[in-house]
Amino acid sequence: MDPTRRSADPPLDVEPISVLVVGDPNRRRSLVSGLSDAEGVLVTTAVRGRDGYEWLSSQPGTVDCIVCSLDLPDMSGVSFLETVRAADSDIPVVLLASDGDESVASSAVAADVTEYIPIDDDPSLTDDLFRRIRNAAVEFRTNRTRRHRARQFDALFDDPRAFMWVVAPNGTLRRANRTARAFLDASMESVLETPFADSPWWRDSETNSDEIRNAVRTARNGDIERFETAFEGPDGRIDLDVSFRPVTDRDGTVVSVVVEALDVTERAHLERELRESEELHRVTLNNMTDTVLVTNDAGEFTYVCPNVHFIFGYSVEEIRSLGSIDALLGEDLFDRETLDSNGLLTNIECTATDKAGREHTLLVNVKRVSIQGGTTLYSCRDITKRKARERALTALHRTSRDLLYAETGREIATLVIDDVTDIFDVDDCAIYLFDTDANELWPAAATDAIESAYGTLPTVRLDESSTLGRTFVEQTTFAFDDVTDSDVFSRTAIEQQSGLFIPLSNHGVFVAADERGTLDEVTREIIDLLAATVEAALDRIEREDELRERDRELQRRNRQLSRLNRTNGIIREIDRALVRADSREEIEAEVCELLTASDRFDFAWVGDRDPGRSSLEPRAWAGDDRGYLDAADFTASGDPAGRTAATDSVTVVSNVASGLSGEPWRREAISRGFQSIIGVPLNHGDVAYGTLTVYASRPDAFDDRARVVLSELGETIASAIQTVERKRALVSDTVVELDYEITDSNCVLRVLSQRADCSLELTGGVRESDSGVRILVTVSGRSPADIVASADSVVAIESARVVSTDTDGGLVQLTLTSPFIATRLAESGATLERLHSDGGDTTATVSVPSPVAVRTIDEVFSDVYPSSELVARRKRERQPVTSNQFRTRFLSDITQRQLEVVQTAYYSGYFDSPRTNDGAAVAAMLDISSAAFYEHMRKVQRKLLATVFDRIPSIPDGG
């Protein structure tokens, strides 16, 4: 293949056509020369058909037309045509035939020749030939361009990243790509040729049908319409950039509208985030407390943060009008060479003055930047409150350290008020403390400013209405914007405008007021901290006071325990002495000796009431009385001993010196060194044995514990006296018998004898139990059943039952609810020998052993029966009954047969447990009947018991 020369360069806006000429060069020289000289033609030549085909294959798309001779050196022109058509059916082929015939022409037409032109052997380029070649080339190029564009459109139309529709000028849908069809719920056939504005794609979008129609109308008029909308897809929202573009024909007529919707979801999301970020950045800059400033190298402002007023009080325009950063932050804020070297300087502390003239402490960071036309960025943080807080905390720490050494609430209050102006900038403060005794709050300390303005602050009672009282009672902090609303200060000269009432737990209230308006946040915080510190210090004082009081109480208790131990030691010694004592006199003397031994107490004595006198008579004493027993008055109105005897209760005088002028006996006692006294009655049951009185040379020697111990000692002494008198009474041979006539209505036998009109006499023993006292009464003149019936109406009788019945009366057992006279007499060592009542006339005989005082028994009897009268008194000797005498008396009362029966029963094991022989066996041994045996046994037992119970003892329960 041999390319020939080119023609002159075509105009810039016309692309030359490319022509491939194939054939004998000698026969086509004029043709090639003519084409080469033509404007806008690029000619390439090939001699053989094979060369032309190879060129065509190696340069696809570069040939617009092929001009071929009918006779080629290696093949015919028709064969070359067929070869070309096998490879490319569209490229134009002009076949030049110099001597062709109809058959050749037919073959050429059959091979799809473009032009079949007969020519001379050496044809020249005629106008007709050039026109036909050029038209074939131009038509081919046009068709090729159209096909290429169609392929490009199809490729773009099926772009999976975009929704594409083709809409007719009348607004009906002609075509939709695969991406759009994937979002269609209906079939494609159901929406073709229907209005595009009403198609299902727009039902779930943010665009309505009218907006779609208007967009189609705009494109139909030749303009492009574009907007953004969104679909609700299966996976969520899809943001779309929709454009309506007109498509025109060669005449400029709009033949269709191409609608393209690009998925811009990610871009829209990024844009929304960017807008939100910008909004957040704007809001942050407008509301953050730090201020950002940017300047150029000359210090002139290129950017001022919108929130600049937070710190400086100036607007953005006012900051710019200052001219430079030096006017705002001062000169020489930092070393510029250091900034250039490091690029960043941090935590530069400086002082700046705001628009109102207030100074602010700032922490500034400076950084080299290239932004907003500036080179230096300043970030300013206001640390005025923090510095104030640091200074206040330092002062508060110093005050807290000093509070560790304060010992009283007033000292704490004074110390805090003295330091309060150093801790925070408030002049008017006061501390009120609570007085528990007076139930009021009193001003413990106040600043000079308060006292100079209002004078001495008032005391506030809790039962009066006041803010101060409410703060303390409710334990709630009260803040006030106008202190004139407060009840703490006078309402006549108030200048303060705000303040706080802060409770200090149960200690009081802290008050702070300020004349400059509402207290700022830092000041309130420091005030709260100071109040908490004061409360903690007062808590410490309270705890220390409690500990000191507890120590004092422990010391006092230790002293009490020591005295109690000494007292208990005395009691133990006295108890041992009481066990060994054989008489009342020995007991009384031993007790007095032991109480005054080893300087335990100064003086002790035992006295008893003289029946003929109202005062006490000393029976035993020990210690140095210094003549007190002869000088003092021991009546009921005198010395504690007399009062104890009169009241039968313990009497304690803790300090004899109290009331010296009113009671003469106190002067007698204090002059002899007696400063405290205790009188203890010696009582056991209802029997009184006098009083024990003890004297000490120190005040408060007898506390509550000593009082209890000595009171119990008095009962022990009385019991011991009663015991020894009982012992002596049992072995005494001399007794005094007292006969009493009883007229009291509380005598059970008298009342019952009157109601039944019979004779009743106490028989047998008296038994005490938890439920009462049981006695046996012999009835004469009435049946025992009548007595039981009458007993139901007597309140003092709990129950009554018949024991036995005989011809004249019988025996009745009575259970009494109240103590019986026999038990009271027995406790005092006496025995009720007889109690008889006949129709209401009642007499009693009491046996009093010689060791027992008759006066004591008379007091007991008179206490039970106040209206009784002693009618007889006699003394007799009581012969002691020996065991032989008792045995002789018993044997003389039974017959020989009875003695035989009971001896046989005894020795045969009748009384063993279990019995060796029963009654029938013993009766068989004696050759008598069982009935006779039991009769003899009952008679012997009755006579034995009669011998034993010849008097009326009192038997306690279980005894």
ChimeraX attribute file (.defattr): number of C-alpha atoms within 10 A of each C-alpha:
attribute: neighborCount
match mode: 1-to-1
recipient: residues
	/A:1	18
	/A:2	14
	/A:3	12
	/A:4	15
	/A:5	14
	/A:6	16
	/A:7	18
	/A:8	14
	/A:9	13
	/A:10	14
	/A:11	10
	/A:12	7
	/A:13	6
	/A:14	9
	/A:15	12
	/A:16	19
	/A:17	19
	/A:18	20
	/A:19	24
	/A:20	23
	/A:21	28
	/A:22	29
	/A:23	25
	/A:24	18
	/A:25	16
	/A:26	10
	/A:27	15
	/A:28	23
	/A:29	14
	/A:30	15
	/A:31	20
	/A:32	24
	/A:33	16
	/A:34	16
	/A:35	22
	/A:36	20
	/A:37	16
	/A:38	16
	/A:39	15
	/A:40	20
	/A:41	20
	/A:42	25
	/A:43	26
	/A:44	22
	/A:45	25
	/A:46	22
	/A:47	21
	/A:48	21
	/A:49	26
	/A:50	18
	/A:51	16
	/A:52	24
	/A:53	19
	/A:54	12
	/A:55	19
	/A:56	18
	/A:57	14
	/A:58	10
	/A:59	10
	/A:60	9
	/A:61	12
	/A:62	14
	/A:63	21
	/A:64	23
	/A:65	26
	/A:66	26
	/A:67	21
	/A:68	30
	/A:69	26
	/A:70	25
	/A:71	23
	/A:72	19
	/A:73	13
	/A:74	14
	/A:75	13
	/A:76	16
	/A:77	25
	/A:78	25
	/A:79	18
	/A:80	26
	/A:81	25
	/A:82	18
	/A:83	15
	/A:84	22
	/A:85	17
	/A:86	10
	/A:87	12
	/A:88	13
	/A:89	13
	/A:90	14
	/A:91	21
	/A:92	27
	/A:93	27
	/A:94	24
	/A:95	25
	/A:96	22
	/A:97	20
	/A:98	15
	/A:99	12
	/A:100	15
	/A:101	10
	/A:102	8
	/A:103	9
	/A:104	16
	/A:105	18
	/A:106	14
	/A:107	15
	/A:108	22
	/A:109	14
	/A:110	11
	/A:111	19
	/A:112	17
	/A:113	21
	/A:114	20
	/A:115	18
	/A:116	19
	/A:117	15
	/A:118	16
	/A:119	16
	/A:120	12
	/A:121	14
	/A:122	14
	/A:123	18
	/A:124	19
	/A:125	16
	/A:126	12
	/A:127	9
	/A:128	9
	/A:129	17
	/A:130	16
	/A:131	12
	/A:132	16
	/A:133	22
	/A:134	19
	/A:135	14
	/A:136	21
	/A:137	22
	/A:138	18
	/A:139	15
	/A:140	18
	/A:141	20
	/A:142	12
	/A:143	13
	/A:144	16
	/A:145	12
	/A:146	12
	/A:147	12
	/A:148	12
	/A:149	12
	/A:150	12
	/A:151	12
	/A:152	11
	/A:153	12
	/A:154	12
	/A:155	11
	/A:156	14
	/A:157	22
	/A:158	16
	/A:159	15
	/A:160	15
	/A:161	12
	/A:162	21
	/A:163	24
	/A:164	25
	/A:165	22
	/A:166	23
	/A:167	27
	/A:168	22
	/A:169	18
	/A:170	16
	/A:171	22
	/A:172	21
	/A:173	22
	/A:174	17
	/A:175	18
	/A:176	21
	/A:177	18
	/A:178	16
	/A:179	16
	/A:180	18
	/A:181	17
	/A:182	10
	/A:183	15
	/A:184	14
	/A:185	9
	/A:186	11
	/A:187	9
	/A:188	11
	/A:189	8
	/A:190	9
	/A:191	19
	/A:192	16
	/A:193	15
	/A:194	15
	/A:195	17
	/A:196	24
	/A:197	22
	/A:198	18
	/A:199	17
	/A:200	14
	/A:201	16
	/A:202	18
	/A:203	14
	/A:204	12
	/A:205	17
	/A:206	12
	/A:207	16
	/A:208	13
	/A:209	15
	/A:210	11
	/A:211	12
	/A:212	18
	/A:213	17
	/A:214	13
	/A:215	25
	/A:216	31
	/A:217	20
	/A:218	17
	/A:219	24
	/A:220	25
	/A:221	13
	/A:222	17
	/A:223	14
	/A:224	16
	/A:225	18
	/A:226	15
	/A:227	13
	/A:228	15
	/A:229	15
	/A:230	20
	/A:231	19
	/A:232	16
	/A:233	12
	/A:234	8
	/A:235	6
	/A:236	8
	/A:237	12
	/A:238	19
	/A:239	23
	/A:240	22
	/A:241	18
	/A:242	22
	/A:243	21
	/A:244	25
	/A:245	23
	/A:246	26
	/A:247	19
	/A:248	14
	/A:249	9
	/A:250	6
	/A:251	6
	/A:252	9
	/A:253	13
	/A:254	18
	/A:255	14
	/A:256	23
	/A:257	30
	/A:258	19
	/A:259	22
	/A:260	20
	/A:261	22
	/A:262	18
	/A:263	19
	/A:264	19
	/A:265	15
	/A:266	11
	/A:267	12
	/A:268	16
	/A:269	13
	/A:270	12
	/A:271	12
	/A:272	12
	/A:273	12
	/A:274	12
	/A:275	12
	/A:276	12
	/A:277	12
	/A:278	12
	/A:279	12
	/A:280	12
	/A:281	12
	/A:282	13
	/A:283	13
	/A:284	14
	/A:285	17
	/A:286	17
	/A:287	14
	/A:288	15
	/A:289	16
	/A:290	20
	/A:291	23
	/A:292	20
	/A:293	20
	/A:294	26
	/A:295	22
	/A:296	20
	/A:297	10
	/A:298	11
	/A:299	16
	/A:300	18
	/A:301	23
	/A:302	18
	/A:303	18
	/A:304	18
	/A:305	19
	/A:306	20
	/A:307	22
	/A:308	23
	/A:309	18
	/A:310	17
	/A:311	21
	/A:312	21
	/A:313	17
	/A:314	16
	/A:315	17
	/A:316	15
	/A:317	10
	/A:318	12
	/A:319	21
	/A:320	16
	/A:321	11
	/A:322	13
	/A:323	13
	/A:324	18
	/A:325	21
	/A:326	13
	/A:327	12
	/A:328	15
	/A:329	16
	/A:330	13
	/A:331	9
	/A:332	8
	/A:333	14
	/A:334	11
	/A:335	9
	/A:336	13
	/A:337	9
	/A:338	11
	/A:339	15
	/A:340	12
	/A:341	9
	/A:342	11
	/A:343	14
	/A:344	15
	/A:345	18
	/A:346	12
	/A:347	13
	/A:348	13
	/A:349	15
	/A:350	15
	/A:351	15
	/A:352	18
	/A:353	16
	/A:354	16
	/A:355	14
	/A:356	9
	/A:357	10
	/A:358	10
	/A:359	13
	/A:360	19
	/A:361	20
	/A:362	22
	/A:363	18
	/A:364	21
	/A:365	17
	/A:366	21
	/A:367	18
	/A:368	18
	/A:369	16
	/A:370	12
	/A:371	14
	/A:372	12
	/A:373	13
	/A:374	20
	/A:375	17
	/A:376	24
	/A:377	22
	/A:378	19
	/A:379	18
	/A:380	24
	/A:381	20
	/A:382	22
	/A:383	14
	/A:384	17
	/A:385	15
	/A:386	12
	/A:387	14
	/A:388	18
	/A:389	19
	/A:390	13
	/A:391	15
	/A:392	23
	/A:393	18
	/A:394	14
	/A:395	18
	/A:396	24
	/A:397	15
	/A:398	13
	/A:399	22
	/A:400	20
	/A:401	11
	/A:402	13
	/A:403	21
	/A:404	12
	/A:405	12
	/A:406	18
	/A:407	16
	/A:408	15
	/A:409	23
	/A:410	17
	/A:411	14
	/A:412	25
	/A:413	24
	/A:414	19
	/A:415	17
	/A:416	27
	/A:417	21
	/A:418	15
	/A:419	15
	/A:420	24
	/A:421	16
	/A:422	16
	/A:423	25
	/A:424	21
	/A:425	13
	/A:426	19
	/A:427	20
	/A:428	22
	/A:429	24
	/A:430	25
	/A:431	29
	/A:432	27
	/A:433	23
	/A:434	23
	/A:435	13
	/A:436	10
	/A:437	6
	/A:438	10
	/A:439	12
	/A:440	18
	/A:441	23
	/A:442	19
	/A:443	20
	/A:444	20
	/A:445	23
	/A:446	23
	/A:447	21
	/A:448	16
	/A:449	12
	/A:450	18
	/A:451	15
	/A:452	9
	/A:453	15
	/A:454	16
	/A:455	12
	/A:456	12
	/A:457	18
	/A:458	14
	/A:459	15
	/A:460	21
	/A:461	17
	/A:462	17
	/A:463	10
	/A:464	11
	/A:465	11
	/A:466	14
	/A:467	16
	/A:468	26
	/A:469	23
	/A:470	18
	/A:471	20
	/A:472	25
	/A:473	14
	/A:474	9
	/A:475	16
	/A:476	14
	/A:477	17
	/A:478	16
	/A:479	19
	/A:480	16
	/A:481	17
	/A:482	18
	/A:483	23
	/A:484	18
	/A:485	13
	/A:486	19
	/A:487	15
	/A:488	18
	/A:489	18
	/A:490	15
	/A:491	13
	/A:492	9
	/A:493	10
	/A:494	15
	/A:495	15
	/A:496	19
	/A:497	18
	/A:498	20
	/A:499	25
	/A:500	23
	/A:501	25
	/A:502	24
	/A:503	27
	/A:504	26
	/A:505	18
	/A:506	15
	/A:507	20
	/A:508	27
	/A:509	27
	/A:510	28
	/A:511	21
	/A:512	24
	/A:513	26
	/A:514	21
	/A:515	17
	/A:516	11
	/A:517	13
	/A:518	18
	/A:519	23
	/A:520	9
	/A:521	10
	/A:522	16
	/A:523	19
	/A:524	17
	/A:525	13
	/A:526	18
	/A:527	24
	/A:528	16
	/A:529	14
	/A:530	23
	/A:531	21
	/A:532	17
	/A:533	19
	/A:534	23
	/A:535	21
	/A:536	16
	/A:537	22
	/A:538	26
	/A:539	17
	/A:540	17
	/A:541	19
	/A:542	16
	/A:543	12
	/A:544	13
	/A:545	14
	/A:546	12
	/A:547	12
	/A:548	12
	/A:549	12
	/A:550	12
	/A:551	12
	/A:552	12
	/A:553	12
	/A:554	13
	/A:555	12
	/A:556	12
	/A:557	13
	/A:558	12
	/A:559	12
	/A:560	18
	/A:561	16
	/A:562	12
	/A:563	18
	/A:564	19
	/A:565	12
	/A:566	13
	/A:567	18
	/A:568	17
	/A:569	13
	/A:570	19
	/A:571	21
	/A:572	12
	/A:573	15
	/A:574	22
	/A:575	18
	/A:576	11
	/A:577	16
	/A:578	24
	/A:579	12
	/A:580	11
	/A:581	17
	/A:582	17
	/A:583	18
	/A:584	21
	/A:585	12
	/A:586	15
	/A:587	24
	/A:588	23
	/A:589	17
	/A:590	19
	/A:591	26
	/A:592	23
	/A:593	19
	/A:594	21
	/A:595	24
	/A:596	22
	/A:597	14
	/A:598	9
	/A:599	11
	/A:600	15
	/A:601	20
	/A:602	20
	/A:603	25
	/A:604	26
	/A:605	26
	/A:606	26
	/A:607	24
	/A:608	21
	/A:609	21
	/A:610	12
	/A:611	10
	/A:612	6
	/A:613	9
	/A:614	14
	/A:615	22
	/A:616	22
	/A:617	16
	/A:618	17
	/A:619	16
	/A:620	20
	/A:621	23
	/A:622	22
	/A:623	19
	/A:624	12
	/A:625	18
	/A:626	14
	/A:627	11
	/A:628	16
	/A:629	14
	/A:630	9
	/A:631	11
	/A:632	16
	/A:633	21
	/A:634	24
	/A:635	19
	/A:636	17
	/A:637	14
	/A:638	16
	/A:639	24
	/A:640	25
	/A:641	32
	/A:642	25
	/A:643	22
	/A:644	25
	/A:645	29
	/A:646	17
	/A:647	11
	/A:648	17
	/A:649	16
	/A:650	23
	/A:651	22
	/A:652	23
	/A:653	20
	/A:654	18
	/A:655	17
	/A:656	24
	/A:657	17
	/A:658	12
	/A:659	11
	/A:660	14
	/A:661	10
	/A:662	9
	/A:663	15
	/A:664	14
	/A:665	21
	/A:666	24
	/A:667	18
	/A:668	21
	/A:669	25
	/A:670	16
	/A:671	13
	/A:672	15
	/A:673	17
	/A:674	25
	/A:675	22
	/A:676	22
	/A:677	27
	/A:678	26
	/A:679	30
	/A:680	28
	/A:681	32
	/A:682	29
	/A:683	22
	/A:684	19
	/A:685	11
	/A:686	13
	/A:687	19
	/A:688	21
	/A:689	24
	/A:690	24
	/A:691	29
	/A:692	30
	/A:693	25
	/A:694	27
	/A:695	26
	/A:696	22
	/A:697	18
	/A:698	17
	/A:699	15
	/A:700	16
	/A:701	22
	/A:702	24
	/A:703	15
	/A:704	12
	/A:705	14
	/A:706	18
	/A:707	18
	/A:708	13
	/A:709	16
	/A:710	24
	/A:711	22
	/A:712	16
	/A:713	22
	/A:714	23
	/A:715	19
	/A:716	19
	/A:717	25
	/A:718	24
	/A:719	20
	/A:720	21
	/A:721	26
	/A:722	23
	/A:723	20
	/A:724	21
	/A:725	22
	/A:726	20
	/A:727	15
	/A:728	18
	/A:729	19
	/A:730	15
	/A:731	13
	/A:732	17
	/A:733	14
	/A:734	17
	/A:735	20
	/A:736	20
	/A:737	21
	/A:738	21
	/A:739	20
	/A:740	22
	/A:741	18
	/A:742	25
	/A:743	18
	/A:744	15
	/A:745	12
	/A:746	15
	/A:747	18
	/A:748	19
	/A:749	24
	/A:750	24
	/A:751	22
	/A:752	24
	/A:753	24
	/A:754	16
	/A:755	16
	/A:756	21
	/A:757	17
	/A:758	20
	/A:759	24
	/A:760	29
	/A:761	21
	/A:762	22
	/A:763	22
	/A:764	19
	/A:765	17
	/A:766	18
	/A:767	21
	/A:768	21
	/A:769	12
	/A:770	8
	/A:771	11
	/A:772	17
	/A:773	23
	/A:774	22
	/A:775	21
	/A:776	20
	/A:777	23
	/A:778	20
	/A:779	26
	/A:780	19
	/A:781	15
	/A:782	17
	/A:783	21
	/A:784	26
	/A:785	19
	/A:786	14
	/A:787	26
	/A:788	19
	/A:789	13
	/A:790	16
	/A:791	24
	/A:792	13
	/A:793	12
	/A:794	15
	/A:795	13
	/A:796	16
	/A:797	19
	/A:798	18
	/A:799	16
	/A:800	22
	/A:801	16
	/A:802	18
	/A:803	15
	/A:804	15
	/A:805	15
	/A:806	11
	/A:807	9
	/A:808	11
	/A:809	21
	/A:810	20
	/A:811	24
	/A:812	24
	/A:813	19
	/A:814	23
	/A:815	20
	/A:816	21
	/A:817	16
	/A:818	15
	/A:819	13
	/A:820	20
	/A:821	18
	/A:822	24
	/A:823	21
	/A:824	22
	/A:825	23
	/A:826	17
	/A:827	20
	/A:828	24
	/A:829	26
	/A:830	29
	/A:831	24
	/A:832	23
	/A:833	20
	/A:834	17
	/A:835	23
	/A:836	22
	/A:837	25
	/A:838	21
	/A:839	18
	/A:840	23
	/A:841	16
	/A:842	23
	/A:843	21
	/A:844	20
	/A:845	19
	/A:846	23
	/A:847	24
	/A:848	27
	/A:849	27
	/A:850	20
	/A:851	20
	/A:852	20
	/A:853	15
	/A:854	18
	/A:855	10
	/A:856	18
	/A:857	24
	/A:858	16
	/A:859	15
	/A:860	20
	/A:861	22
	/A:862	16
	/A:863	14
	/A:864	16
	/A:865	19
	/A:866	14
	/A:867	13
	/A:868	18
	/A:869	16
	/A:870	16
	/A:871	11
	/A:872	11
	/A:873	14
	/A:874	10
	/A:875	14
	/A:876	12
	/A:877	11
	/A:878	13
	/A:879	9
	/A:880	11
	/A:881	10
	/A:882	9
	/A:883	9
	/A:884	9
	/A:885	11
	/A:886	12
	/A:887	13
	/A:888	11
	/A:889	14
	/A:890	17
	/A:891	16
	/A:892	9
	/A:893	12
	/A:894	15
	/A:895	12
	/A:896	10
	/A:897	10
	/A:898	18
	/A:899	15
	/A:900	13
	/A:901	22
	/A:902	19
	/A:903	12
	/A:904	16
	/A:905	24
	/A:906	14
	/A:907	12
	/A:908	17
	/A:909	15
	/A:910	19
	/A:911	13
	/A:912	13
	/A:913	7
	/A:914	9
	/A:915	11
	/A:916	13
	/A:917	17
	/A:918	16
	/A:919	17
	/A:920	15
	/A:921	15
	/A:922	22
	/A:923	20
	/A:924	12
	/A:925	13
	/A:926	15
	/A:927	10
	/A:928	13
	/A:929	13
	/A:930	16
	/A:931	12
	/A:932	11
	/A:933	21
	/A:934	15
	/A:935	11
	/A:936	18
	/A:937	17
	/A:938	13
	/A:939	12
	/A:940	21
	/A:941	12
	/A:942	11
	/A:943	15
	/A:944	17
	/A:945	12
	/A:946	13
	/A:947	15
	/A:948	12
	/A:949	13
	/A:950	12
	/A:951	15
	/A:952	18
	/A:953	18
	/A:954	24
	/A:955	17
	/A:956	13
	/A:957	11
	/A:958	7
	/A:959	7
